[in-house]
């Protein structure tokens, strides 16, 4: 099964990614899409500390080394190509 073709990748407003995480909206050609959190690796540690628990979980997060558009685009394109786009569809939080 071929992966979905990506029409656009946008940081969801408000796009203040200074904290190291923000929401990302991915639209597919032909309709549909996904919205999910994208974060730098260090955010998991801060989320754990903030929860004051020995474990932390949430909706899926795409972890990247940097929140610059080129790095995020490369990661999303890899998700679309891997296993026919399974992970990109799995991270889906928006009704198509």
N, CA, C and O atoms as a GROMACS GRO file, in nm:
protein
  384
    1UNK      N    1   0.084  -0.117   0.000
    1UNK     CA    2   0.000   0.000   0.000
    1UNK      C    3   0.090   0.124   0.000
    1UNK      O    4   0.175   0.138   0.087
    2UNK      N    5   0.070   0.213  -0.096
    2UNK     CA    6   0.152   0.334  -0.098
    2UNK      C    7   0.112   0.429   0.014
    2UNK      O    8  -0.004   0.433   0.055
    3UNK      N    9   0.209   0.504   0.062
    3UNK     CA   10   0.182   0.601   0.168
    3UNK      C   11   0.103   0.719   0.116
    3UNK      O   12   0.097   0.742  -0.005
    4UNK      N   13   0.043   0.795   0.206
    4UNK     CA   14  -0.032   0.913   0.164
    4UNK      C   15   0.061   1.018   0.107
    4UNK      O   16   0.175   1.031   0.151
    5UNK      N   17   0.012   1.092   0.010
    5UNK     CA   18   0.090   1.203  -0.046
    5UNK      C   19   0.057   1.327   0.036
    5UNK      O   20  -0.059   1.358   0.061
    6UNK      N   21   0.161   1.397   0.077
    6UNK     CA   22   0.146   1.512   0.165
    6UNK      C   23   0.123   1.638   0.083
    6UNK      O   24   0.203   1.672  -0.004
    7UNK      N   25   0.012   1.708   0.112
    7UNK     CA   26  -0.018   1.835   0.046
    7UNK      C   27   0.044   1.951   0.122
    7UNK      O   28   0.096   2.044   0.060
    8UNK      N   29   0.040   1.947   0.256
    8UNK     CA   30   0.098   2.056   0.334
    8UNK      C   31   0.130   2.009   0.475
    8UNK      O   32   0.069   1.916   0.527
    9UNK      N   33   0.228   2.077   0.534
    9UNK     CA   34   0.268   2.054   0.673
    9UNK      C   35   0.275   2.191   0.738
    9UNK      O   36   0.351   2.277   0.694
   10UNK      N   37   0.195   2.211   0.842
   10UNK     CA   38   0.192   2.342   0.907
   10UNK      C   39   0.192   2.327   1.058
   10UNK      O   40   0.128   2.236   1.113
   11UNK      N   41   0.264   2.416   1.124
   11UNK     CA   42   0.255   2.423   1.269
   11UNK      C   43   0.120   2.483   1.302
   11UNK      O   44   0.084   2.588   1.249
   12UNK      N   45   0.044   2.417   1.389
   12UNK     CA   46  -0.091   2.463   1.423
   12UNK      C   47  -0.082   2.585   1.515
   12UNK      O   48   0.001   2.589   1.606
   13UNK      N   49  -0.168   2.682   1.491
   13UNK     CA   50  -0.166   2.801   1.576
   13UNK      C   51  -0.210   2.768   1.719
   13UNK      O   52  -0.295   2.680   1.735
   14UNK      N   53  -0.159   2.832   1.819
   14UNK     CA   54  -0.047   2.926   1.808
   14UNK      C   55   0.083   2.849   1.788
   14UNK      O   56   0.109   2.752   1.860
   15UNK      N   57   0.162   2.889   1.694
   15UNK     CA   58   0.284   2.816   1.657
   15UNK      C   59   0.405   2.867   1.734
   15UNK      O   60   0.508   2.899   1.675
   16UNK      N   61   0.394   2.874   1.865
   16UNK     CA   62   0.506   2.914   1.949
   16UNK      C   63   0.575   2.786   1.995
   16UNK      O   64   0.535   2.725   2.093
   17UNK      N   65   0.678   2.746   1.923
   17UNK     CA   66   0.747   2.621   1.952
   17UNK      C   67   0.869   2.642   2.043
   17UNK      O   68   0.952   2.553   2.056
   18UNK      N   69   0.880   2.760   2.105
   18UNK     CA   70   0.995   2.791   2.190
   18UNK      C   71   1.007   2.694   2.306
   18UNK      O   72   1.118   2.672   2.356
   19UNK      N   73   0.896   2.636   2.351
   19UNK     CA   74   0.901   2.543   2.464
   19UNK      C   75   0.959   2.408   2.423
   19UNK      O   76   0.990   2.326   2.509
   20UNK      N   77   0.972   2.384   2.293
   20UNK     CA   78   1.024   2.257   2.246
   20UNK      C   79   0.917   2.163   2.196
   20UNK      O   80   0.947   2.049   2.160
   21UNK      N   81   0.792   2.209   2.192
   21UNK     CA   82   0.686   2.126   2.134
   21UNK      C   83   0.576   2.215   2.079
   21UNK      O   84   0.558   2.328   2.124
   22UNK      N   85   0.503   2.163   1.983
   22UNK     CA   86   0.386   2.231   1.929
   22UNK      C   87   0.305   2.130   1.849
   22UNK      O   88   0.351   2.019   1.821
   23UNK      N   89   0.185   2.169   1.813
   23UNK     CA   90   0.100   2.082   1.732
   23UNK      C   91   0.132   2.102   1.585
   23UNK      O   92   0.167   2.212   1.542
   24UNK      N   93   0.119   1.996   1.510
   24UNK     CA   94   0.150   1.996   1.368
   24UNK      C   95   0.027   1.946   1.294
   24UNK      O   96  -0.034   1.848   1.335
   25UNK      N   97  -0.008   2.013   1.185
   25UNK     CA   98  -0.119   1.970   1.101
   25UNK      C   99  -0.063   1.927   0.966
   25UNK      O  100   0.008   2.003   0.900
   26UNK      N  101  -0.096   1.805   0.927
   26UNK     CA  102  -0.052   1.749   0.799
   26UNK      C  103  -0.176   1.722   0.715
   26UNK      O  104  -0.263   1.646   0.756
   27UNK      N  105  -0.184   1.784   0.598
   27UNK     CA  106  -0.296   1.760   0.505
   27UNK      C  107  -0.248   1.668   0.395
   27UNK      O  108  -0.136   1.682   0.345
   28UNK      N  109  -0.334   1.574   0.357
   28UNK     CA  110  -0.302   1.479   0.251
   28UNK      C  111  -0.363   1.526   0.120
   28UNK      O  112  -0.470   1.587   0.118
   29UNK      N  113  -0.295   1.496   0.010
   29UNK     CA  114  -0.354   1.522  -0.122
   29UNK      C  115  -0.479   1.436  -0.133
   29UNK      O  116  -0.477   1.320  -0.092
   30UNK      N  117  -0.585   1.489  -0.186
   30UNK     CA  118  -0.709   1.413  -0.200
   30UNK      C  119  -0.796   1.418  -0.076
   30UNK      O  120  -0.902   1.354  -0.072
   31UNK      N  121  -0.754   1.493   0.027
   31UNK     CA  122  -0.835   1.508   0.147
   31UNK      C  123  -0.781   1.431   0.265
   31UNK      O  124  -0.696   1.343   0.251
   32UNK      N  125  -0.832   1.465   0.380
   32UNK     CA  126  -0.790   1.400   0.504
   32UNK      C  127  -0.661   1.459   0.556
   32UNK      O  128  -0.600   1.547   0.493
   33UNK      N  129  -0.620   1.410   0.670
   33UNK     CA  130  -0.497   1.458   0.729
   33UNK      C  131  -0.485   1.415   0.872
   33UNK      O  132  -0.564   1.334   0.922
   34UNK      N  133  -0.384   1.469   0.939
   34UNK     CA  134  -0.357   1.437   1.078
   34UNK      C  135  -0.311   1.562   1.150
   34UNK      O  136  -0.252   1.652   1.090
   35UNK      N  137  -0.339   1.567   1.278
   35UNK     CA  138  -0.284   1.670   1.366
   35UNK      C  139  -0.227   1.598   1.486
   35UNK      O  140  -0.295   1.517   1.549
   36UNK      N  141  -0.103   1.626   1.519
   36UNK     CA  142  -0.038   1.560   1.632
   36UNK      C  143   0.073   1.648   1.685
   36UNK      O  144   0.111   1.747   1.622
   37UNK      N  145   0.124   1.612   1.801
   37UNK     CA  146   0.230   1.689   1.865
   37UNK      C  147   0.365   1.649   1.807
   37UNK      O  148   0.392   1.532   1.782
   38UNK      N  149   0.450   1.750   1.787
   38UNK     CA  150   0.588   1.729   1.747
   38UNK      C  151   0.674   1.796   1.854
   38UNK      O  152   0.643   1.907   1.898
   39UNK      N  153   0.781   1.729   1.897
   39UNK     CA  154   0.860   1.781   2.008
   39UNK      C  155   1.006   1.741   1.993
   39UNK      O  156   1.040   1.645   1.924
   40UNK      N  157   1.092   1.818   2.060
   40UNK     CA  158   1.232   1.780   2.067
   40UNK      C  159   1.249   1.674   2.175
   40UNK      O  160   1.163   1.658   2.262
   41UNK      N  161   1.359   1.602   2.168
   41UNK     CA  162   1.381   1.488   2.257
   41UNK      C  163   1.375   1.524   2.405
   41UNK      O  164   1.329   1.443   2.486
   42UNK      N  165   1.421   1.642   2.442
   42UNK     CA  166   1.427   1.679   2.583
   42UNK      C  167   1.290   1.703   2.646
   42UNK      O  168   1.280   1.710   2.769
   43UNK      N  169   1.186   1.717   2.567
   43UNK     CA  170   1.052   1.743   2.622
   43UNK      C  171   1.001   1.626   2.705
   43UNK      O  172   0.931   1.648   2.804
   44UNK      N  173   1.033   1.504   2.667
   44UNK     CA  174   0.985   1.388   2.744
   44UNK      C  175   1.033   1.396   2.889
   44UNK      O  176   0.957   1.367   2.981
   45UNK      N  177   1.156   1.435   2.909
   45UNK     CA  178   1.209   1.448   3.045
   45UNK      C  179   1.134   1.556   3.123
   45UNK      O  180   1.101   1.536   3.240
   46UNK      N  181   1.108   1.670   3.061
   46UNK     CA  182   1.037   1.776   3.132
   46UNK      C  183   0.891   1.738   3.159
   46UNK      O  184   0.836   1.775   3.262
   47UNK      N  185   0.827   1.664   3.067
   47UNK     CA  186   0.690   1.618   3.092
   47UNK      C  187   0.687   1.520   3.209
   47UNK      O  188   0.595   1.523   3.290
   48UNK      N  189   0.789   1.433   3.218
   48UNK     CA  190   0.798   1.339   3.331
   48UNK      C  191   0.814   1.415   3.461
   48UNK      O  192   0.746   1.385   3.559
   49UNK      N  193   0.902   1.513   3.464
   49UNK     CA  194   0.926   1.591   3.585
   49UNK      C  195   0.799   1.667   3.627
   49UNK      O  196   0.766   1.673   3.745
   50UNK      N  197   0.729   1.723   3.530
   50UNK     CA  198   0.607   1.798   3.560
   50UNK      C  199   0.496   1.709   3.615
   50UNK      O  200   0.416   1.754   3.697
   51UNK      N  201   0.490   1.585   3.571
   51UNK     CA  202   0.385   1.494   3.618
   51UNK      C  203   0.412   1.444   3.759
   51UNK      O  204   0.320   1.397   3.827
   52UNK      N  205   0.538   1.452   3.804
   52UNK     CA  206   0.578   1.405   3.938
   52UNK      C  207   0.538   1.260   3.961
   52UNK      O  208   0.498   1.221   4.071
   53UNK      N  209   0.548   1.182   3.855
   53UNK     CA  210   0.519   1.039   3.863
   53UNK      C  211   0.639   0.962   3.808
   53UNK      O  212   0.730   1.020   3.748
   54UNK      N  213   0.637   0.834   3.828
   54UNK     CA  214   0.743   0.749   3.777
   54UNK      C  215   0.721   0.706   3.633
   54UNK      O  216   0.800   0.629   3.578
   55UNK      N  217   0.613   0.756   3.572
   55UNK     CA  218   0.584   0.720   3.433
   55UNK      C  219   0.513   0.837   3.367
   55UNK      O  220   0.455   0.922   3.435
   56UNK      N  221   0.518   0.841   3.237
   56UNK     CA  222   0.449   0.945   3.161
   56UNK      C  223   0.403   0.886   3.030
   56UNK      O  224   0.476   0.813   2.965
   57UNK      N  225   0.280   0.918   2.991
   57UNK     CA  226   0.227   0.874   2.862
   57UNK      C  227   0.132   0.980   2.811
   57UNK      O  228   0.081   1.063   2.887
   58UNK      N  229   0.109   0.975   2.682
   58UNK     CA  230   0.017   1.070   2.619
   58UNK      C  231  -0.018   1.018   2.481
   58UNK      O  232   0.017   0.906   2.443
   59UNK      N  233  -0.087   1.102   2.407
   59UNK     CA  234  -0.110   1.070   2.266
   59UNK      C  235   0.026   1.063   2.198
   59UNK      O  236   0.124   1.116   2.251
   60UNK      N  237   0.034   0.999   2.083
   60UNK     CA  238   0.163   0.988   2.014
   60UNK      C  239   0.227   1.124   1.987
   60UNK      O  240   0.160   1.223   1.959
   61UNK      N  241   0.358   1.124   1.997
   61UNK     CA  242   0.439   1.244   1.973
   61UNK      C  243   0.546   1.207   1.871
   61UNK      O  244   0.608   1.101   1.881
   62UNK      N  245   0.568   1.294   1.774
   62UNK     CA  246   0.678   1.277   1.680
   62UNK      C  247   0.797   1.351   1.739
   62UNK      O  248   0.793   1.474   1.751
   63UNK      N  249   0.902   1.279   1.776
   63UNK     CA  250   1.021   1.342   1.832
   63UNK      C  251   1.121   1.371   1.721
   63UNK      O  252   1.149   1.286   1.636
   64UNK      N  253   1.174   1.493   1.723
   64UNK     CA  254   1.272   1.538   1.623
   64UNK      C  255   1.388   1.605   1.695
   64UNK      O  256   1.375   1.646   1.810
   65UNK      N  257   1.501   1.615   1.628
   65UNK     CA  258   1.617   1.680   1.688
   65UNK      C  259   1.602   1.831   1.693
   65UNK      O  260   1.661   1.896   1.778
   66UNK      N  261   1.521   1.886   1.602
   66UNK     CA  262   1.502   2.031   1.594
   66UNK      C  263   1.364   2.059   1.536
   66UNK      O  264   1.315   1.982   1.453
   67UNK      N  265   1.302   2.168   1.578
   67UNK     CA  266   1.169   2.203   1.528
   67UNK      C  267   1.175   2.293   1.405
   67UNK      O  268   1.077   2.361   1.373
   68UNK      N  269   1.288   2.295   1.335
   68UNK     CA  270   1.294   2.375   1.213
   68UNK      C  271   1.212   2.306   1.104
   68UNK      O  272   1.202   2.183   1.102
   69UNK      N  273   1.154   2.383   1.013
   69UNK     CA  274   1.065   2.325   0.910
   69UNK      C  275   1.128   2.213   0.828
   69UNK      O  276   1.059   2.116   0.795
   70UNK      N  277   1.254   2.222   0.794
   70UNK     CA  278   1.318   2.118   0.710
   70UNK      C  279   1.325   1.985   0.786
   70UNK      O  280   1.297   1.880   0.728
   71UNK      N  281   1.362   1.989   0.912
   71UNK     CA  282   1.372   1.866   0.992
   71UNK      C  283   1.234   1.804   1.013
   71UNK      O  284   1.218   1.682   1.002
   72UNK      N  285   1.136   1.886   1.044
   72UNK     CA  286   1.001   1.836   1.066
   72UNK      C  287   0.945   1.777   0.937
   72UNK      O  288   0.885   1.669   0.940
   73UNK      N  289   0.965   1.844   0.825
   73UNK     CA  290   0.918   1.793   0.696
   73UNK      C  291   0.982   1.657   0.665
   73UNK      O  292   0.912   1.564   0.623
   74UNK      N  293   1.112   1.645   0.686
   74UNK     CA  294   1.181   1.518   0.659
   74UNK      C  295   1.124   1.406   0.746
   74UNK      O  296   1.107   1.293   0.699
   75UNK      N  297   1.094   1.436   0.873
   75UNK     CA  298   1.039   1.335   0.962
   75UNK      C  299   0.899   1.293   0.918
   75UNK      O  300   0.867   1.174   0.920
   76UNK      N  301   0.816   1.389   0.880
   76UNK     CA  302   0.680   1.358   0.836
   76UNK      C  303   0.684   1.280   0.704
   76UNK      O  304   0.606   1.185   0.687
   77UNK      N  305   0.771   1.317   0.614
   77UNK     CA  306   0.783   1.242   0.488
   77UNK      C  307   0.829   1.099   0.513
   77UNK      O  308   0.786   1.007   0.443
   78UNK      N  309   0.917   1.080   0.612
   78UNK     CA  310   0.960   0.944   0.647
   78UNK      C  311   0.842   0.865   0.704
   78UNK      O  312   0.827   0.746   0.674
   79UNK      N  313   0.758   0.930   0.785
   79UNK     CA  314   0.639   0.863   0.838
   79UNK      C  315   0.544   0.823   0.725
   79UNK      O  316   0.485   0.715   0.729
   80UNK      N  317   0.530   0.909   0.625
   80UNK     CA  318   0.441   0.879   0.512
   80UNK      C  319   0.493   0.762   0.430
   80UNK      O  320   0.414   0.685   0.375
   81UNK      N  321   0.625   0.749   0.420
   81UNK     CA  322   0.685   0.644   0.338
   81UNK      C  323   0.693   0.509   0.410
   81UNK      O  324   0.686   0.404   0.346
   82UNK      N  325   0.707   0.512   0.540
   82UNK     CA  326   0.726   0.390   0.618
   82UNK      C  327   0.595   0.310   0.627
   82UNK      O  328   0.491   0.364   0.664
   83UNK      N  329   0.601   0.184   0.593
   83UNK     CA  330   0.488   0.092   0.606
   83UNK      C  331   0.360   0.148   0.544
   83UNK      O  332   0.252   0.135   0.603
   84UNK      N  333   0.370   0.209   0.427
   84UNK     CA  334   0.254   0.261   0.357
   84UNK      C  335   0.186   0.376   0.430
   84UNK      O  336   0.066   0.397   0.414
   85UNK      N  337   0.262   0.450   0.512
   85UNK     CA  338   0.206   0.561   0.586
   85UNK      C  339   0.138   0.522   0.716
   85UNK      O  340   0.067   0.603   0.775
   86UNK      N  341   0.160   0.399   0.760
   86UNK     CA  342   0.094   0.350   0.882
   86UNK      C  343   0.110   0.446   0.999
   86UNK      O  344   0.012   0.482   1.063
   87UNK      N  345   0.234   0.488   1.027
   87UNK     CA  346   0.258   0.573   1.144
   87UNK      C  347   0.194   0.709   1.129
   87UNK      O  348   0.143   0.765   1.227
   88UNK      N  349   0.195   0.765   1.010
   88UNK     CA  350   0.132   0.894   0.989
   88UNK      C  351  -0.019   0.883   1.010
   88UNK      O  352  -0.080   0.974   1.067
   89UNK      N  353  -0.077   0.776   0.967
   89UNK     CA  354  -0.220   0.754   0.990
   89UNK      C  355  -0.248   0.722   1.137
   89UNK      O  356  -0.349   0.765   1.192
   90UNK      N  357  -0.158   0.648   1.201
   90UNK     CA  358  -0.173   0.611   1.342
   90UNK      C  359  -0.173   0.735   1.431
   90UNK      O  360  -0.248   0.741   1.528
   91UNK      N  361  -0.091   0.833   1.398
   91UNK     CA  362  -0.081   0.955   1.478
   91UNK      C  363  -0.201   1.046   1.457
   91UNK      O  364  -0.209   1.152   1.518
   92UNK      N  365  -0.293   1.006   1.374
   92UNK     CA  366  -0.412   1.085   1.338
   92UNK      C  367  -0.491   1.126   1.462
   92UNK      O  368  -0.527   1.043   1.544
   93UNK      N  369  -0.518   1.259   1.474
   93UNK     CA  370  -0.604   1.310   1.580
   93UNK      C  371  -0.717   1.394   1.525
   93UNK      O  372  -0.804   1.437   1.601
   94UNK      N  373  -0.718   1.418   1.396
   94UNK     CA  374  -0.818   1.507   1.337
   94UNK      C  375  -0.914   1.425   1.251
   94UNK      O  376  -0.871   1.336   1.178
   95UNK      N  377  -1.039   1.454   1.260
   95UNK     CA  378  -1.137   1.385   1.175
   95UNK      C  379  -1.117   1.432   1.033
   95UNK      O  380  -1.106   1.551   1.007
   96UNK      N  381  -1.113   1.337   0.938
   96UNK     CA  382  -1.093   1.372   0.798
   96UNK      C  383  -1.224   1.402   0.731
   96UNK      O  384  -1.226   1.434   0.612
   0.00000   0.00000   0.00000
